Amino acid sequence: MSEDVIIGLDIGSHAVRVAVGQPVPSVEGKTNQMHIIGAIEVPSEGMSRGNVSSIEDAVSSVSKVLEQTERLTGLPLSRAWVGISGTHIIAQESRGVIGVARSDGEIREEDVERAIEAARTVAMPTNHEILHVIPRSFTVDGQRGIKDPVGMNAIRLEVDALIIQGLSSQIKNLTKCVYRTGLDIEDLVFSILATAEAVVTNKQKDLGVCVINIGASTTSLIIFEEGDVLHTVVLPIGSSHITSDLAIGLRTSLDVAEQVKIRYGHALPEEVDKKEEINLAELGAQDEEYVGRRFIADIIEARVQEIFEKVDAELSKVERSGMLPAGVVLTGGGAKLAGMLETAKRSLRLPTSLGTPIGVTSVVERMNDPAMSTAIGLVLWGYNIASSTESHRFSGVFSKVKNVKKMASGLGKWFKSLHP
């Protein structure tokens, strides 16, 4: 049973989350469906803006969540798909061109892989490593917009790809944290890619959709159109900035401000009664102090609007501001704030919905929590990779990137050699 289990590990700035899934036959019995058998969250330490700020603290947090997950599921956890995010991750467009040298001129999977490999030879910033090479579309002898060129005849094959890369030091620091807990890494996955696997359908990706993951320190977004990744970015702003604004505005501690945000926060001041007041002492403040809930909503609204203004600026970069038929899917812990969906709808001028994992079954209560989307998405990513590998078919987004795995396995061997 433990061999079939797929584990997703999401190490965030606010919390470390683990989801454990197992493929089970679907109702029709034709294909397998992912069943989530465990989902655990513990507070995160040693992480800041998606980056490792203290290895010791981060190792402690990851160890804690793994221990609780093993206790819950009764299974030993040995390997995991690990999400990586942070403002150091950048996306860059690239093109690979090859000649089809075969006498019959038929394009095979090896040619597709060679074209993708050619796209990897791109000028990168110093000290960056490639995380993913995502093929968008192929051009076969000048004919553009080909999704799967395998089996076609051609002399020249081109691929338009999106290269996602991260800072080498941060990649190594994250892998080091995971290996020091005794867990092996299946692969590192850019978190927002995994999140999208959990919260949007293929039809939405074809129509055009933007997935926005509002985390504690960062907001990640990814735009899909015609099934391909059009644009992705990590913005250095998140829901912890709302907490900081409240702490300053209410002249109170961050802990009290967090409680105010969770229990009484609203992103739309007009929805809040002007006369309603709350006592900060009930939320942990030392002295009794009454503040208007409308005032709290005004503070929150300003920061939330700033987040969506930055998102809209990214949509404008690819000329999709107000132009995505499938709209926006909000997910992550920050998306749970009252009034967030309506504010997004107004600011982005797009239909907006709350993203919770779809296409999975579970008896776990936490499964429908938007904060668990990335961890569950990592499980689905791992399952899709395994499925595409077994069927030996080329799968665009799920093409594995070897250099990260090589680097990760190298670090793993080094850590294992330290054990007596």
N, C-alpha and C positions, 0 to 999 in steps of 0.2 A: 504493500500500500504506500509506503513512504517513497518508493521510487517514482510513483505516478504524481506525487505532490509537486506543485509549482509554487515557489515563494517569491513574493514581491516585497522589496524593502525600500521604503521612501524615507530618506533622512532629511527632514526639514529643519528650518530655523526655530520653529515653535514646538514641533513634536516629531518623534520617530514613529513611523507606522509600518506594520507588517500585515500582509494579507497572505493567506494560505489557501490555494485552490486545488481542486482535483477534477479531472475530466470524468464526466458521467454520461451515459447514453441519454439523449434528449427524449422528449415525449413521443416523437415520431419513431425514434429508434434508429434513424438513418445516420445521424452524425452525433458526435459527442458535444456536450455542453459543459461549461465551466461551473463547478459548484464550489462556492467559498465556504470552507469549513472553519476558518478562524480569521479574525481581524482585531488587532491589538494596537493601542496607541499609548505611548508614554511621553512625558515632557522631554524636550530636547535640550541638551547642554553641549557646549563646545562647537556650536554652529552659529554663523552670523551671515545674513544675506545669501544663504545657500552655500556658503563656503565654510571649510573647517577652520575654526579659530583656536581650538584646543583639542589635540588628538586624544589626550587622556580622558577628558570629559565626554567627547564624542563616543569613544570606545565604551565607556561606562553606560551611556544611554542606549547604544545599540545592544550591548550585552543584556541589559535589563529587559528590553522589548523581546529579545529572542528567548530569554528565560521564561517570560510570561506566556509567550506563544507556544513553547514546547509543553508547558504545564497545561494549557488550555486544550491543545490538540492531541497531546499524548504521543506526538511523533518527534523523532530527532530531526533537527533542521541542519542540513549539510551544505546546500547550495541555494543561491538566491539571485534573482534579477534585481539589480540595484539601480535606482534612479539617481541621476545627477542633474543639478540645476545651478543657477547662480548667474550673476551679471557677467562673468568671464566667458560665458558661452556665446559664440557668434555664428551666424549663418552666412555663407558666401556662395554665390552662383559659380558654376564651372561647366565646361564642355569637354567631352572626350570624343576623339575621332580615331577610327581604325579602318583598315582595309580588310575586306573579307577575301582571304587568299585561297579559299577552297575552289577546286575546279568546277564544281557544280554551282558555286555561288550561294549556297544555302546558309542562312544565319543560324547558328546553333547557340546553345547556352554559353559555351566557352567564349564565343564572340561577344556576347552581351557582357560577360564578366570582364573581358579585356577592355571593352569600351568604358565600363565603370571604373576600372583600374586606371585608365588613361585620364579620366576626369579627376582622379585624386591628385594628379601632379599639378597642383595649384599653388600659387605664391601665398604662403601663410604668414601671419604675424609670428614674431619670435616666440619660442617656448610654447607653441600650441600643438595639440594633438588632434587628429581627426577622430570624431566619435561616430559619425554616420555619413555615408554617402547615399543620398536619397535620389534615385532616378526619377525625373519628372516625365519626360517624354523622349522618344527616339525619332531620329530622322534617317530614313532609308533611301539612299540615292536622291537626296533633295526633297523627298516626300515627308513633310512634317507631321507631328501629332500622332505618331504610332505609339500605342501603349505596350504591345508585346511583339517584338520583331522576330521572335523565334519561328523558324520555318519559312520565312520570306526569303526571296532571292535578291541579292544586292552586291555591289562592288564596294560601297562605302557605308559605314554605319556610324552615326553620331548619337551621343546622348547628352541631354541637358540635365544637369544634376544640381542638387543643393548639398553643399558640404557643411556639416555642423561640426564645429571644433571647439575645444575648451583648453584652458590653461593647463599645461602638463603638470605643474606643481599641485594644482587643486585636484586633478584626476588622481595623482599618486597619493595625496593625503587622504582622499576619500577611500581609495582601495586599501590603503594601510589600516584605516580605522576598522574596516569590515574584516580584513584578514586577521587582525589581532583578536577578534572575538572567536576565531576558529571557524568562521563561515567562509565557504568558497564562493567566488563570484562567477555566475554563468556569463554575464556580460553587463557592461554599463549602458544604460539607456537614457537619452535625454528625456527628462521627466514629462514635459508637456506632450511629447509624442505618445508616450504611454498613456497619459491622461485621456488624450483624444480617442485612443482605442476603446476606452471604457465608456465614454459619455456621448459619442456621436456615431451615427450609422453610416454605412457606405453611401447611401442615397444622399444624406446631408453633405458628405464630402464632395459628391459629384455636383450638387447644386451650388455649393459655396457656403461655407460656414466658418465662423471664428470661435475657437475655444479659448476662454480666458480663465486661468487658474490664479485666483487671488490668495496668495499665501501670506505668511506673517511679514516677511521682509522684502519679498519680491512678488511681482505679478508677471506671469508668463502667458504669452499668447501665441497661437498658431492659426494660420489661415489656410483653409483647403479650398480648392476649386478644381472641378473635373477629376476629383479623386486624388489630386496631387497636392503636395505642400507648396503653397505659394510664398509664404513668408512666416518667419518665426523670430521672436525676440524675448528677452527677459528684462523687465523694467525694474529699476531699484526702488520700488515703492510697494507697500503692502499694508495689511490691516494693523500691523504693530505701529505704523505711523499714526493711525487713527487713535490708538491708545495713548501715544505720546502727546498728541494734540489735546486730548481730554485731560491728561495729567497737568498740562500747562494751563489750559483754560479754566479748570476747576481748582487749580492749586492743591492737588492731592497726589497721593502716591500712584505709581504705575499699577500696583495690584488692585487698588480701588478703582482706578480708571478702567482697567480691564473688565471688572465686574459691572461697572456702569454700562460699558459698551455692550456686553453680552446680554444683560438683563433688561436694560432700558433703552439701548441705542436704536436709533431710527435714522435712515438716510434722507427722509422726506419730512422737513419741519412742518409743512402744512397738514400732515396726517396726525400730528401730536397736539393734544389739548394744551392751550396756552397756560391754563391755570394749574396743570398737573406738576407737582413737585416731588422730589425724592430726597430722603435723608441719607447723606453719605455715611453716617455712623452705622447704619444698618448693613453697609457693604464693607465695613472694616476700617473706616476712618476713625481717628482718635476722638475728634470732637464732633458734636452734632452740627450739621450744616445742611441747609435745605437749598437745593438748586432746581431751577425750572427744567423740565424735560425738553421743552422747546429750545432752550439754550444749548442743551447737549446735542440735539438734532442739528442745530445750526453749525456747530463745530464739526460734526461728522460729515454733514453735507459738503462742506468746503473741500475736505480731503478726498471724499469719494468722487466728486466731480473732477478733481485734479487727476485721479487715477484714470477715469474714462476719457478725459481730454488727451492724455498721453496715448491711450489705446487708439483713439480716433486718429491721432497723428500718424500712428503706425499703419492704420488702414489707408490713410491718404497716400502714404509712400508707395503703395501698390495699387492706387486708384480704386479702392474698394470701400471708401467711406460712404456708408448708407447704401451699399450696393451688393449685399450678400443675401440671396434669396432665402437661405436656410437660417439666416440671422446669427445670433450670438448665443453661445452656451456658457453660462457662468458656473464655475466649480471652485473647489478649494474651501478652506475654512472661512475665509473672508466673505464668501458668497452667501453665507447664512444670515448675514446682518439684515434686519428688517428694512424694507424699502430699497434694497440693492438692485433688484430686478427692474423695478420701475425707473430708477435713476439711470440705469444702463440703457433702457429702452429710449428714454428721452435724450440722453447725451449722444448715443450712437445712431439714433434714428433707425433702429433695426429691431425685428422681433427678438425677444429675449426669453430664455428659459433656464431653469436651474438644472445643472448637469449631475445626474446620479448614475451609477453604473447600470448599463443595460446589457441584456443578453447573457446574464449570469443568474444562477439560483443560489439561495442561501437561507439558512435559518438564523444567521447572525444579525442582530439588530443593527449593528454599525454599518451594514452593507450599503444602506441608502443615505449615509452621511457623505455630503460632497467632499469633506476633508479626506475620505478614504479612496477617492477616485483614482489618485495616482498609484497607490499601492495595488489596487485591484487591476488597474490598467497594466501594471508591470507583470502581473500574473497572466493576463490575456496576451500580452506581448510575447512572453516566454512560450505560451501554448501555441500561438500562431507561428512563431519561429520553428518550433518542433514539428508542427504539422506541415509547414512548407518544406522543411528539410526532408521529412519522411517521404513526401510525394515527389521529391526531386524536381519541383517546378520552381522557376525563377519567380520570386515575389518581390515587387518593387521596394516597398517601405521596409520589408523584413530582410533585405539583404544584409548579411552580417558584416561587420567591420572587423577585420582580423587584427589590426594593430593594437586596438584597445585590449582585446582578449590576450594577445601575446604579452603585452606589458603587465596586465593584471595577473596572468598565470606566473610570470617571472617573479613578481612581488610575492605571490602566494608561496612559491617554492622556497624563496628566501626566508619567509616567516616560518615555514614548516621546518627548515633546517636549524632554526634557533631552538626548537623544542627538543628536549632531551629524548 
